[in-house]
Amino acid sequence: MLVHGLWNAAWWLAPLAWRLRRLGFEVGTFGYPSIVGGPEPALEALAARLRGGPPRHLVGHSLGGLLALEVLRRAPELPVARVVCLGSPLRGSGTAHALAAHPRLAWALGRSSALLQAGCESWDGRVPVGMVAGDVARGIGRLLAAVGADSDGTVALAETRLPGLAAHCRVHASHTGLVFSAAAARQVAAFLRDGAFLDADAGPA
């Protein structure tokens, strides 16, 4: 099940869903109002969607990865086998902090602001979690000077490294580009199948 990020909708993950289907997976999506709704109703709806169903994997882009970990922290019994995060600021987002500090820009985070700024302290749940991070520094975080060259333009590479993750890899893609990246999709498929990524550097997207 794919979980989108801030300012996106389920349909926006169609390119990633298409690639994963071609790699042999059955793919569903989970949509939620990331700005006006915020994390709490999204977490409740995601837990309800998963509860009582067959074992599934979760793949979350950006904020979606934070939601995936948070729902499993609150309800560790949910039938989830593995999780892959795509460019999720698990250590908290410098870009979110920069936006929140500007009165004219803080609205862009909506009710997801607190979760994006705080991130997670660590991961000690039973479900293995892998991270696919981008290293093309092109995005709003660079414009705000909130992240440097070691980033995907929105999320710093350091923000994607969380104690307790099963695996971490990099692909040549920006934050938005992770959803469209063939290399990212191959890495997601590898982790969901085997619990490990391919090479540390997956090559160009």
LOSELO-414821 format. One record per residue (C-alpha): residue in three letters; z, y, x. Coordinates in steps of 0.25 Angstrom, whole numbers, plus 5000, padded with zeros to 4 digits. Example, Ala and Ser with C-alpha at 12.3 -4.5 7.8 and 13.67 -1.06 7.14 Angstrom:
! LOSELO-414821
ala503149825049 ser502949965055 
This chain:
! LOSELO-414821
met500050005000 leu499650145006 val500550265004 his499950405006 gly500550525013 leu500850665009 trp499750745001 asn498950614999 ala498750514988 ala498450364987 trp496950384987 trp497050455000 leu497350325007 ala496050265002 pro495450255016 leu496550185022 ala496650085010 trp495150055011 arg495350025026 leu496549935023 arg495749865012 arg494649835022 leu495649775031 gly496149675020 phe497249745013 glu497549764999 val497949914998 gly498649994987 thr499050144988 phe500350214984 gly500250364979 tyr501350464977 pro501450614976 ser501850644990 ile502050794988 val502650824974 gly503250684973 gly503950664986 pro504450534992 glu505450494982 pro504550454970 ala503550404980 leu504550304986 glu505050264972 ala503550234968 leu503250164981 ala504450074980 ala504050044965 arg502650014969 leu503049914980 arg504349854973 gly504049714967 gly502649704973 pro502049614984 pro502349644998 arg501449765003 his501249855015 leu501350005015 val500450095022 gly500950245022 his500150365027 ser501050475032 leu502150505021 gly501750375015 gly502350295027 leu503650375025 leu503650335011 ala503350185014 leu504550185024 glu505450255015 val505150165003 leu505550045011 arg506750105017 arg507250125003 ala506749994997 pro506649895009 glu506449784999 leu505049834995 pro503949724998 val503249795009 ala502849715021 arg502349825031 val502149975032 val501150065040 cys501350215041 leu500150295044 gly500550425051 ser501950435044 pro502950535050 leu504050435050 arg504850515059 gly504650645050 ser503550735050 gly503450855059 thr502250905050 ala503150895038 his504250975045 ala503251085049 leu502751095035 ala504151095029 ala504451215038 his503351295032 pro503751355018 arg502251365015 leu501951225019 ala503151145015 trp502551115001 ala501551025008 leu502650915010 gly503050914996 arg504250824992 ser503850735004 ser504350835014 ala505750775017 leu505250635020 leu504050685029 gln505050765037 ala506150665038 gly505350535041 cys506150415044 glu507150385054 ser506750245057 trp506250115051 asp507049995050 gly506549935037 arg506049785036 val504549825034 pro503749845047 val503149985048 gly501950025057 met501450165060 val500050205062 ala500050345068 gly498850445070 asp498650515083 val497550625079 ala498350755079 arg497550825068 gly498350865055 ile499350965049 gly500450935058 arg499650985070 leu499251115062 leu500751135060 ala501051105074 ala502050995069 val501450885077 gly500750875090 ala499650795096 asp500350665095 ser500150655080 asp499150635069 gly499150785066 thr500250775055 val501250665060 ala501650655075 leu501550515081 ala503050525084 glu503350545069 thr502650415067 arg503550335076 leu504750285069 pro505850185074 gly505650055067 leu504150055065 ala503549915068 ala502249975075 his501650115078 cys500150145081 arg499250265082 val497850285077 his496850395080 ala496950475067 ser497650595061 his498650595050 thr497650595039 gly496650515047 leu497650395047 val497250365033 phe495750355036 ser495950285050 ala495350155052 ala496250125064 ala497450165056 ala497050065045 arg496849955055 gln498249975060 val498849975046 ala498149845043 ala498649785056 phe500049825054 leu500049775039 arg499449645044 asp500249615057 gly501349715058 ala500749775070 phe499649875074 leu498449855082 asp498349935095 ala499250055097 asp497950145097 ala497050105085 gly495950185090 pro495150295083 ala495250305068 
